[in-house]
Amino acid sequence: MPQLNYPCPDCRTTNNVHATSCEYEGRRRPAIESAYIEVVAQLSRQPTTEEALRAEVTEWTPLHQAVLGRLQRERRIEADEGSLRMLTAEEYKDRVSRPQSDPLLTIYEKGSVPGAHDNAVFAMIAFYEMVGLTWGEAREKVVEWLYESGTWARGGFEESAPEDLVEAKKHVFDQGYGWREKARAAKAVIDRSL
């Protein structure tokens, strides 16, 4: 199931080392985790308005507001007729299985081409790690994408099977590498080729 790792709402770190330009630089993990827990605990009980959510949290701070914003941007919370609702793990997993914007959307929809494969596979694995899938789920999604997008059929791989290719990139998942730079590089090659 997709996990919520309580990332910093600004720089997304999941430890005490923030980016130098982070609004919450110096803020310790317990404070960030506490803000997440207070917001998530309320929204997990039942849908509520943002005003009611603020009233339920003992001391609503700018950090709580930033956490709520991060959860909304990551599509873990949906707003419906003025009410906020926390998605179940299954609902979230279904929603994030498909990238929503470029450059990942181009990679996902068009597939990769020789010359972009390394960056494209790297980007897809890093994307699924970022949205909180387990390694098994991410591996399954990337292998599925390799087939369904036509990427594997285009060839250009040293590995004999998509599963071998994805398994060789497990370090991308384990290290939590970002996807943006690799996705942009892959999209540029794909756009020129297709």
N, CA, C and O of each residue as an XYZ file, in Angstrom:
776
protein
N       0.829     -1.186      0.000
C       0.000      0.000      0.000
C       0.878      1.255      0.000
O       1.961      1.245      0.583
N       0.428      2.328     -0.641
C       1.196      3.570     -0.633
C       1.362      4.080      0.797
O       0.407      4.116      1.572
N       2.563      4.464      1.124
C       2.876      4.917      2.468
C       2.946      6.431      2.520
O       3.323      7.084      1.546
N       2.581      6.981      3.668
C       2.741      8.410      3.905
C       3.982      8.563      4.774
O       3.984      8.151      5.934
N       5.024      9.146      4.225
C       6.300      9.247      4.931
C       6.497     10.578      5.636
O       7.597     10.851      6.116
N       5.479     11.409      5.713
C       5.549     12.704      6.378
C       6.685     13.576      5.863
O       7.534     14.004      6.646
N       6.717     13.848      4.556
C       7.797     14.693      4.036
C       7.622     16.143      4.482
O       6.509     16.586      4.766
N       8.714     16.863      4.540
C       8.644     18.290      4.811
C       7.705     18.892      3.767
O       7.843     18.586      2.583
N       6.772     19.722      4.164
C       5.833     20.270      3.182
C       6.464     21.219      2.169
O       5.827     21.567      1.175
N       7.713     21.647      2.406
C       8.387     22.522      1.447
C       9.385     21.743      0.601
O       9.208     21.633     -0.612
N      10.433     21.200      1.220
C      11.503     20.562      0.428
C      11.341     19.052      0.289
O      12.118     18.420     -0.426
N      10.365     18.465      0.945
C      10.027     17.042      0.864
C      11.016     16.098      1.541
O      10.916     14.885      1.353
N      11.970     16.611      2.322
C      12.887     15.710      3.007
C      12.112     14.879      4.027
O      11.100     15.320      4.572
N      12.608     13.669      4.272
C      11.992     12.833      5.307
C      12.979     12.605      6.452
O      12.893     11.615      7.179
N      13.912     13.535      6.594
C      14.834     13.489      7.732
C      15.041     14.919      8.230
O      14.304     15.824      7.837
N      16.021     15.126      9.076
C      16.259     16.458      9.655
C      17.089     17.383      8.771
O      17.310     18.540      9.130
N      17.548     16.895      7.631
C      18.386     17.703      6.744
C      17.502     18.300      5.649
O      17.119     17.611      4.703
N      17.186     19.575      5.785
C      16.338     20.275      4.826
C      17.190     20.915      3.738
O      18.388     21.129      3.924
N      16.575     21.216      2.617
C      17.243     21.984      1.571
C      17.579     23.359      2.144
O      16.873     23.854      3.023
N      18.641     23.972      1.656
C      19.074     25.252      2.230
C      18.041     26.354      2.054
O      17.986     27.275      2.869
N      17.231     26.284      1.024
C      16.222     27.321      0.798
C      14.860     26.945      1.390
O      13.871     27.641      1.158
N      14.804     25.866      2.140
C      13.535     25.382      2.682
C      12.983     26.330      3.750
O      13.713     26.813      4.616
N      11.703     26.575      3.663
C      11.028     27.427      4.642
C      11.096     26.839      6.050
O      11.025     27.571      7.037
N      11.235     25.513      6.137
C      11.224     24.842      7.438
C      12.612     24.328      7.841
O      12.724     23.429      8.675
N      13.661     24.897      7.251
C      15.023     24.520      7.607
C      15.191     24.704      9.114
O      14.833     25.743      9.668
N      15.732     23.697      9.756
C      15.898     23.739     11.206
C      14.732     23.117     11.959
O      14.848     22.838     13.152
N      13.625     22.899     11.291
C      12.454     22.273     11.939
C      12.728     20.778     12.052
O      13.077     20.136     11.062
N      12.576     20.231     13.228
C      12.888     18.826     13.485
C      11.743     17.914     13.049
O      10.590     18.339     12.973
N      12.073     16.667     12.766
C      11.104     15.675     12.309
C       9.891     15.556     13.227
O       8.767     15.511     12.728
N      10.068     15.503     14.539
C       8.891     15.340     15.397
C       7.823     16.425     15.201
O       6.629     16.134     15.266
N       8.243     17.658     14.964
C       7.272     18.742     14.750
C       6.516     18.544     13.441
O       5.304     18.753     13.381
N       7.229     18.141     12.397
C       6.594     17.917     11.091
C       5.657     16.716     11.172
O       4.518     16.780     10.711
N       6.138     15.624     11.758
C       5.302     14.434     11.889
C       4.061     14.720     12.718
O       2.975     14.237     12.398
N       4.211     15.493     13.769
C       3.078     15.846     14.620
C       2.019     16.615     13.838
O       0.825     16.352     13.988
N       2.439     17.553     13.016
C       1.482     18.314     12.210
C       0.733     17.386     11.253
O      -0.484     17.496     11.107
N       1.454     16.479     10.606
C       0.795     15.507      9.726
C      -0.208     14.666     10.495
O      -1.352     14.500     10.070
N       0.229     14.137     11.630
C      -0.638     13.249     12.411
C      -1.904     13.974     12.844
O      -2.994     13.404     12.787
N      -1.775     15.212     13.272
C      -2.963     15.965     13.706
C      -3.929     16.195     12.543
O      -5.142     16.086     12.721
N      -3.414     16.507     11.371
C      -4.275     16.738     10.202
C      -4.888     15.430      9.727
O      -6.097     15.344      9.510
N      -4.051     14.412      9.568
C      -4.516     13.122      9.048
C      -5.494     12.455     10.010
O      -6.479     11.858      9.576
N      -5.233     12.551     11.300
C      -6.130     11.931     12.288
C      -7.547     12.484     12.164
O      -8.520     11.731     12.222
N      -7.657     13.783     11.996
C      -8.987     14.384     11.865
C      -9.667     13.967     10.563
O     -10.848     13.621     10.551
N      -8.909     14.003      9.473
C      -9.491     13.690      8.168
C      -9.759     12.197      7.987
O     -10.593     11.820      7.164
N      -9.079     11.358      8.727
C      -9.299      9.915      8.634
C     -10.601      9.501      9.306
O     -11.192      8.481      8.951
N     -11.040     10.282     10.264
C     -12.286      9.955     10.973
C     -13.499     10.123     10.083
O     -14.347      9.237      9.980
N     -13.564     11.290      9.434
C     -14.710     11.601      8.585
C     -14.405     12.840      7.762
O     -13.541     13.630      8.144
N     -15.092     13.030      6.642
C     -14.902     14.263      5.871
C     -15.275     15.475      6.725
O     -16.168     15.405      7.568
N     -14.585     16.571      6.494
C     -14.843     17.781      7.265
C     -14.458     19.003      6.436
O     -13.747     18.886      5.439
N     -14.918     20.142      6.843
C     -14.529     21.373      6.155
C     -13.159     21.807      6.671
O     -12.721     21.364      7.733
N     -12.496     22.662      5.926
C     -11.192     23.155      6.372
C     -11.358     23.950      7.664
O     -10.516     23.864      8.558
N     -12.420     24.709      7.764
C     -12.673     25.490      8.981
C     -12.842     24.582     10.195
O     -12.288     24.863     11.258
N     -13.602     23.497     10.048
C     -13.795     22.558     11.155
C     -12.490     21.837     11.487
O     -12.209     21.565     12.654
N     -11.707     21.532     10.480
C     -10.411     20.882     10.691
C      -9.514     21.783     11.534
O      -8.888     21.327     12.491
N      -9.455     23.047     11.178
C      -8.631     23.998     11.942
C      -9.086     24.078     13.392
O      -8.263     24.181     14.302
N     -10.381     24.031     13.603
C     -10.919     24.127     14.965
C     -10.613     22.875     15.787
O     -10.441     22.958     17.003
N     -10.545     21.715     15.128
C     -10.292     20.453     15.829
C      -8.835     20.294     16.255
O      -8.551     19.646     17.262
N      -7.920     20.875     15.503
C      -6.503     20.775     15.848
C      -6.232     21.748     16.992
O      -6.636     22.909     16.937
N      -5.552     21.272     18.015
C      -5.324     22.067     19.225
C      -4.758     23.445     18.927
O      -5.292     24.448     19.400
N      -3.689     23.507     18.153
C      -3.093     24.796     17.803
C      -2.714     24.776     16.327
O      -1.658     24.260     15.960
N      -3.572     25.334     15.483
C      -3.344     25.363     14.032
C      -2.246     26.370     13.733
O      -2.343     27.535     14.120
N      -1.199     25.920     13.042
C      -0.046     26.779     12.748
C       0.175     26.844     11.234
O      -0.455     26.100     10.483
N       1.058     27.721     10.791
C       1.411     27.729      9.369
C       1.958     26.375      8.891
O       1.779     26.011      7.728
N       2.620     25.635      9.780
C       3.101     24.302      9.420
C       1.922     23.372      9.121
O       1.975     22.603      8.161
N       0.870     23.432      9.923
C      -0.323     22.626      9.663
C      -0.929     23.000      8.303
O      -1.339     22.127      7.538
N      -0.980     24.291      8.016
C      -1.535     24.749      6.731
C      -0.684     24.230      5.568
O      -1.211     23.815      4.536
N       0.628     24.259      5.750
C       1.531     23.762      4.708
C       1.367     22.253      4.514
O       1.399     21.764      3.384
N       1.193     21.523      5.602
C       0.969     20.078      5.525
C      -0.337     19.794      4.777
O      -0.379     18.925      3.907
N      -1.384     20.517      5.111
C      -2.661     20.346      4.412
C      -2.490     20.630      2.926
O      -2.998     19.883      2.090
N      -1.786     21.696      2.592
C      -1.528     22.024      1.189
C      -0.748     20.929      0.481
O      -1.063     20.579     -0.657
N       0.272     20.380      1.146
C       1.073     19.295      0.561
C       0.196     18.070      0.304
O       0.284     17.456     -0.759
N      -0.647     17.714      1.271
C      -1.536     16.556      1.107
C      -2.521     16.766     -0.043
O      -2.857     15.817     -0.752
N      -2.980     17.990     -0.228
C      -3.881     18.284     -1.343
C      -3.140     18.226     -2.677
O      -3.654     17.656     -3.640
N      -1.943     18.805     -2.747
C      -1.161     18.772     -3.995
C      -0.784     17.349     -4.389
O      -0.711     17.019     -5.573
N      -0.547     16.518     -3.392
C      -0.189     15.125     -3.673
C      -1.418     14.243     -3.867
O      -1.301     13.028     -4.021
N      -2.577     14.853     -3.859
C      -3.848     14.181     -4.116
C      -4.178     13.089     -3.097
O      -4.830     12.099     -3.429
N      -3.728     13.274     -1.867
C      -4.101     12.355     -0.795
C      -5.421     12.779     -0.145
O      -6.080     11.996      0.539
N      -5.782     14.037     -0.382
C      -7.037     14.585      0.130
C      -7.828     15.083     -1.058
O      -7.274     15.697     -1.970
N      -9.125     14.821     -1.050
C      -9.956     15.379     -2.104
C     -10.972     16.326     -1.483
O     -11.461     16.100     -0.376
N     -11.275     17.374     -2.207
C     -12.263     18.350     -1.769
C     -13.528     18.126     -2.587
O     -13.488     18.072     -3.816
N     -14.637     17.998     -1.895
C     -15.905     17.775     -2.564
C     -16.980     18.610     -1.882
O     -17.328     18.375     -0.725
N     -17.493     19.576     -2.609
C     -18.557     20.466     -2.090
C     -18.176     21.084     -0.751
O     -18.973     21.102      0.186
N     -16.939     21.593     -0.670
C     -16.492     22.287      0.533
C     -16.011     21.381      1.648
O     -15.607     21.862      2.707
N     -16.048     20.085      1.425
C     -15.634     19.137      2.442
C     -14.341     18.446      2.017
O     -14.177     18.083      0.852
N     -13.439     18.270      2.955
C     -12.173     17.591      2.692
C     -12.287     16.142      3.146
O     -12.849     15.849      4.202
N     -11.742     15.237      2.328
C     -11.787     13.817      2.665
C     -10.447     13.174      2.358
O      -9.876     13.383      1.288
N      -9.945     12.385      3.312
C      -8.706     11.641      3.126
C      -9.021     10.413      2.282
O      -9.951      9.665      2.583
N      -8.242     10.211      1.224
C      -8.443      9.034      0.394
C      -7.951      7.788      1.118
O      -7.004      7.844      1.903
N      -8.601      6.671      0.848
C      -8.094      5.411      1.377
C      -6.808      5.075      0.632
O      -6.523      5.663     -0.411
N      -6.045      4.149      1.152
C      -4.794      3.751      0.495
C      -5.069      3.227     -0.917
O      -4.315      3.535     -1.841
N      -6.126      2.449     -1.096
C      -6.465      1.912     -2.424
C      -6.864      3.024     -3.389
O      -6.448      3.015     -4.548
N      -7.663      3.980     -2.924
C      -8.068      5.097     -3.783
C      -6.848      5.906     -4.214
O      -6.718      6.285     -5.378
N      -5.963      6.161     -3.265
C      -4.759      6.932     -3.584
C      -3.882      6.179     -4.580
O      -3.382      6.764     -5.541
N      -3.701      4.903     -4.353
C      -2.878      4.092     -5.247
C      -3.430      4.138     -6.676
O      -2.665      4.263     -7.633
N      -4.736      4.039     -6.820
C      -5.348      4.120     -8.150
C      -5.114      5.486     -8.787
O      -4.842      5.572     -9.985
N      -5.217      6.538     -8.008
C      -5.051      7.895     -8.541
C      -3.634      8.202     -8.994
O      -3.431      8.860    -10.014
N      -2.663      7.729     -8.244
C      -1.280      8.089     -8.552
C      -0.599      7.108     -9.492
O       0.582      7.270     -9.801
N      -1.310      6.112     -9.944
C      -0.707      5.139    -10.850
C      -0.380      5.751    -12.198
O       0.405      5.193    -12.964
N      -0.978      6.891    -12.489
C      -0.779      7.551    -13.777
C      -0.296      8.979    -13.536
O      -0.999      9.767    -12.902
N       0.905      9.328    -14.036
C       1.374     10.711    -13.883
C       0.384     11.695    -14.513
O      -0.290     11.369    -15.490
N       0.304     12.880    -13.953
C      -0.681     13.860    -14.391
C      -0.121     14.997    -15.240
O      -0.885     15.705    -15.896
N       1.197     15.185    -15.239
C       1.751     16.323    -15.978
C       3.106     15.960    -16.589
O       3.751     14.982    -16.212
N       3.502     16.796    -17.550
C       4.782     16.589    -18.209
C       5.922     16.971    -17.284
O       5.763     17.823    -16.410
N       7.041     16.357    -17.472
C       7.441     15.477    -18.568
C       7.058     14.014    -18.371
O       7.134     13.235    -19.321
N       6.647     13.618    -17.167
C       6.301     12.218    -16.930
C       5.098     11.756    -17.747
O       5.045     10.601    -18.170
N       4.147     12.635    -17.971
C       2.963     12.240    -18.729
C       3.341     11.804    -20.140
O       2.804     10.815    -20.637
N       4.248     12.514    -20.791
C       4.708     12.124    -22.134
C       5.363     10.748    -22.088
O       5.079      9.896    -22.930
N       6.230     10.527    -21.117
C       6.906      9.235    -20.981
C       5.883      8.136    -20.760
O       5.953      7.083    -21.394
N       4.935      8.373    -19.870
C       3.924      7.371    -19.540
C       3.053      7.039    -20.750
O       2.792      5.869    -21.030
N       2.606      8.066    -21.463
C       1.674      7.852    -22.572
C       2.349      7.357    -23.847
O       1.830      6.462    -24.514
N       3.492      7.927    -24.190
C       4.145      7.575    -25.454
C       5.137      6.431    -25.314
O       5.489      5.783    -26.299
N       5.583      6.186    -24.099
C       6.614      5.187    -23.905
C       7.967      5.776    -24.234
O       8.078      6.929    -24.651
N       8.987      4.974    -24.041
C      10.349      5.424    -24.284
C      10.831      4.944    -25.646
O      10.205      4.102    -26.290
N      11.958      5.501    -26.061
C      12.607      5.134    -27.322
C      14.090      4.919    -27.039
O      14.622      5.455    -26.067
N      14.766      4.125    -27.895
C      16.206      3.963    -27.695
C      16.880      5.335    -27.601
O      16.593      6.242    -28.381
N      17.762      5.456    -26.648
C      18.428      6.723    -26.386
C      17.824      7.440    -25.187
O      18.453      8.315    -24.592
N      16.590      7.057    -24.837
C      15.910      7.661    -23.684
C      15.584      6.620    -22.617
O      15.134      6.969    -21.526
N      15.809      5.350    -22.926
C      15.381      4.275    -22.029
C      15.890      4.419    -20.596
O      15.115      4.308    -19.646
N      17.184      4.665    -20.441
C      17.735      4.730    -19.091
C      17.063      5.834    -18.275
O      16.651      5.610    -17.136
N      16.955      7.020    -18.860
C      16.323      8.141    -18.162
C      14.834      7.898    -17.924
O      14.314      8.239    -16.862
N      14.149      7.315    -18.898
C      12.705      7.089    -18.770
C      12.406      6.072    -17.671
O      11.529      6.304    -16.839
N      13.114      4.962    -17.659
C      12.888      3.940    -16.631
C      13.258      4.497    -15.260
O      12.538      4.279    -14.285
N      14.366      5.206    -15.182
C      14.777      5.865    -13.938
C      13.648      6.774    -13.442
O      13.265      6.714    -12.273
N      13.119      7.613    -14.333
C      12.069      8.571    -13.963
C      10.803      7.872    -13.490
O      10.190      8.304    -12.514
N      10.404      6.803    -14.163
C       9.183      6.095    -13.765
C       9.353      5.446    -12.393
O       8.453      5.521    -11.557
N      10.498      4.812    -12.155
C      10.738      4.196    -10.844
C      10.765      5.265     -9.756
O      10.159      5.089     -8.698
N      11.462      6.370    -10.007
C      11.546      7.450     -9.013
C      10.173      8.062     -8.750
O       9.867      8.421     -7.613
N       9.339      8.185     -9.788
C       7.985      8.712     -9.614
C       7.181      7.813     -8.676
O       6.561      8.300     -7.731
N       7.191      6.513     -8.930
C       6.409      5.604     -8.088
C       6.936      5.549     -6.659
O       6.161      5.357     -5.722
N       8.244      5.716     -6.481
C       8.776      5.796     -5.122
C       8.281      7.069     -4.445
O       7.900      7.050     -3.275
N       8.288      8.179     -5.191
C       7.882      9.463     -4.634
C       6.418      9.449     -4.180
O       6.086     10.035     -3.149
N       5.542      8.785     -4.939
C       4.132      8.796     -4.563
C       3.799      7.771     -3.486
O       2.651      7.673     -3.052
N       4.806      7.003     -3.051
C       4.614      6.156     -1.882
C       4.305      4.699     -2.139
O       3.896      3.992     -1.218
N       4.489      4.221     -3.370
C       4.271      2.800     -3.604
C       5.418      1.999     -2.997
O       6.528      2.510     -2.847
N       5.148      0.754     -2.652
C       6.206     -0.133     -2.185
C       7.056     -0.528     -3.388
O       6.667     -0.289     -4.531
N       8.216     -1.133     -3.134
C       9.057     -1.570     -4.243
C       8.300     -2.568     -5.126
O       8.358     -2.472     -6.352
N       7.602     -3.509     -4.526
C       6.846     -4.493     -5.305
C       5.802     -3.840     -6.198
O       5.646     -4.219     -7.358
N       5.087     -2.860     -5.657
C       4.074     -2.150     -6.448
C       4.720     -1.335     -7.561
O       4.244     -1.344     -8.696
N       5.800     -0.631     -7.239
C       6.495      0.181     -8.244
C       7.045     -0.710     -9.346
O       6.911     -0.397    -10.529
N       7.651     -1.796     -8.968
C       8.213     -2.744     -9.947
C       7.119     -3.231    -10.892
O       7.297     -3.243    -12.110
N       6.001     -3.626    -10.326
C       4.866     -4.108    -11.128
C       4.368     -3.026    -12.092
O       4.099     -3.311    -13.259
N       4.245     -1.802    -11.613
C       3.761     -0.697    -12.449
C       4.722     -0.390    -13.589
O       4.286     -0.143    -14.714
N       6.022     -0.402    -13.314
C       7.000     -0.082    -14.359
C       7.059     -1.198    -15.399
O       7.148     -0.920    -16.595
N       7.013     -2.446    -14.964
C       7.001     -3.558    -15.923
C       5.749     -3.474    -16.794
O       5.818     -3.652    -18.010
N       4.619     -3.206    -16.172
C       3.346     -3.038    -16.910
C       3.474     -1.901    -17.927
O       3.060     -2.041    -19.078
N       4.045     -0.784    -17.497
C       4.232      0.359    -18.395
C       5.148      0.004    -19.563
O       4.880      0.402    -20.696
N       6.221     -0.734    -19.304
C       7.140     -1.126    -20.379
C       6.400     -1.874    -21.488
O       6.650     -1.641    -22.671
N       5.498     -2.763    -21.107
C       4.725     -3.512    -22.099
C       3.647     -2.646    -22.751
O       3.586     -2.539    -23.976
N       2.792     -2.028    -21.922
C       1.613     -1.312    -22.438
C       1.961     -0.082    -23.273
O       1.214      0.273    -24.184
N       3.074      0.566    -22.979
C       3.460      1.770    -23.719
C       4.187      1.443    -25.026
O       4.430      2.330    -25.844
N       4.528      0.179    -25.216
C       5.273     -0.206    -26.411
C       6.775     -0.034    -26.262
O       7.532     -0.307    -27.193
N       7.199      0.409    -25.112
C       8.621      0.658    -24.880
C       9.452     -0.615    -25.066
O      10.465     -0.600    -25.766
N       9.027     -1.704    -24.444
C       9.798     -2.940    -24.535
C       9.867     -3.435    -25.981
O      10.908     -3.927    -26.418
N       8.771     -3.306    -26.719
C       8.726     -3.766    -28.114
C       9.670     -2.960    -29.014
O      10.110     -3.466    -30.046
N       9.986     -1.725    -28.642
C      10.894     -0.899    -29.449
C      12.331     -1.372    -29.357
O      13.158     -1.018    -30.197
N      12.639     -2.172    -28.342
C      13.977     -2.725    -28.204
C      14.993     -1.717    -27.707
O      14.658     -0.606    -27.296
N      16.250     -2.141    -27.759
C      17.325     -1.268    -27.312
C      17.755     -1.538    -25.885
O      18.417     -0.704    -25.267
N      17.384     -2.706    -25.349
C      17.723     -3.046    -23.975
C      18.751     -4.162    -23.940
O      18.731     -5.053    -24.789
N      19.641     -4.119    -22.973
C      20.614     -5.186    -22.784
C      19.996     -6.373    -22.055
O      20.401     -7.515    -22.272
N      19.022     -6.109    -21.195
C      18.393     -7.149    -20.389
C      17.490     -8.026    -21.259
O      17.009     -7.590    -22.306
N      17.268     -9.255    -20.817
C      16.454    -10.188    -21.596
C      14.967    -10.096    -21.277
O      14.143    -10.624    -22.024
N      14.615     -9.437    -20.189
C      13.202     -9.314    -19.804
C      12.988     -7.993    -19.066
O      13.902     -7.498    -18.405
N      11.782     -7.415    -19.175
C      11.497     -6.164    -18.461
C      11.718     -6.272    -16.953
O      12.174     -5.324    -16.314
N      11.394     -7.423    -16.400
C      11.579     -7.627    -14.958
C      13.054     -7.487    -14.576
O      13.379     -6.932    -13.526
N      13.939     -7.993    -15.430
C      15.380     -7.875    -15.170
C      15.833     -6.419    -15.245
O      16.647     -5.968    -14.438
N      15.302     -5.698    -16.213
C      15.636     -4.278    -16.370
C      15.237     -3.492    -15.125
O      16.035     -2.729    -14.579
N      14.013     -3.682    -14.690
C      13.510     -2.931    -13.532
C      14.274     -3.336    -12.273
O      14.633     -2.481    -11.464
N      14.519     -4.609    -12.108
C      15.259     -5.070    -10.932
C      16.658     -4.457    -10.878
O      17.167     -4.166     -9.795
N      17.278     -4.262    -12.035
C      18.615     -3.648    -12.088
C      18.593     -2.179    -11.670
O      19.637     -1.608    -11.354
N      17.417     -1.570    -11.668
C      17.281     -0.157    -11.284
C      16.723      0.010     -9.866
O      16.315      1.111     -9.496
N      16.700     -1.050     -9.077
C      16.138     -0.977     -7.724
C      16.828      0.086     -6.869
O      16.213      0.658     -5.969
N      18.107      0.348     -7.150
C      18.847      1.358     -6.384
C      18.191      2.741     -6.514
O      18.280      3.553     -5.594
N      17.541      3.010     -7.634
C      16.846      4.293     -7.821
C      15.742      4.414     -6.776
O      15.568      5.468     -6.164
N      15.010      3.341     -6.580
C      13.928      3.304     -5.594
C      14.493      3.392     -4.180
O      14.033      4.187     -3.360
N      15.497      2.564     -3.911
C      16.068      2.504     -2.557
C      16.689      3.821     -2.112
O      16.603      4.182     -0.939
N      17.315      4.541     -3.040
C      17.987      5.786     -2.699
C      17.052      6.993     -2.728
O      17.433      8.076     -2.283
N      15.838      6.822     -3.243
C      14.885      7.927     -3.284
C      15.314      9.057     -4.198
O      15.084     10.227     -3.894
N      15.943      8.711     -5.332
C      16.360      9.736     -6.291
C      15.151     10.494     -6.834
O      14.066      9.925     -6.951
N      15.326     11.744     -7.159
C      14.271     12.527     -7.796
C      14.095     12.123     -9.250
O      14.970     11.474     -9.824
N      12.982     12.496     -9.847
C      12.672     12.077    -11.208
C      12.737     13.202    -12.228
O      12.853     12.923    -13.421
N      12.666     14.459    -11.813
C      12.491     15.570    -12.751
C      13.562     15.657    -13.846
O      13.234     15.718    -15.031
N      14.818     15.663    -13.456
C      15.895     15.839    -14.438
C      15.898     14.697    -15.454
O      16.000     14.936    -16.658
N      15.787     13.470    -14.979
C      15.792     12.308    -15.875
C      14.554     12.320    -16.766
O      14.637     11.974    -17.945
N      13.411     12.714    -16.215
C      12.178     12.756    -17.007
C      12.272     13.804    -18.114
O      11.838     13.556    -19.239
N      12.828     14.963    -17.806
C      12.981     16.011    -18.836
C      13.899     15.545    -19.964
O      13.614     15.774    -21.139
N      14.995     14.892    -19.600
C      15.934     14.400    -20.610
C      15.277     13.332    -21.477
O      15.445     13.342    -22.697
N      14.531     12.412    -20.870
C      13.859     11.363    -21.637
C      12.787     11.954    -22.542
O      12.669     11.550    -23.699
N      12.006     12.899    -22.041
C      10.940     13.522    -22.843
C      11.519     14.210    -24.076
O      10.939     14.123    -25.159
N      12.639     14.881    -23.930
C      13.248     15.575    -25.068
C      13.601     14.588    -26.180
O      13.373     14.878    -27.354
N      14.149     13.438    -25.828
C      14.503     12.427    -26.822
C      13.240     11.811    -27.428
O      13.176     11.597    -28.638
N      12.244     11.527    -26.600
C      10.982     10.945    -27.079
C      10.299     11.899    -28.047
O       9.855     11.480    -29.116
N      10.208     13.172    -27.690
C       9.549     14.165    -28.562
C      10.244     14.259    -29.914
O       9.578     14.396    -30.941
N      11.566     14.190    -29.929
C      12.295     14.248    -31.197
C      12.079     12.979    -32.029
O      12.089     13.033    -33.259
N      11.887     11.857    -31.370
C      11.809     10.560    -32.073
C      10.416     10.223    -32.585
O      10.270      9.573    -33.620
N       9.401     10.661    -31.867
C       8.045     10.210    -32.232
C       7.274     11.257    -32.983
O       6.124     11.027    -33.356
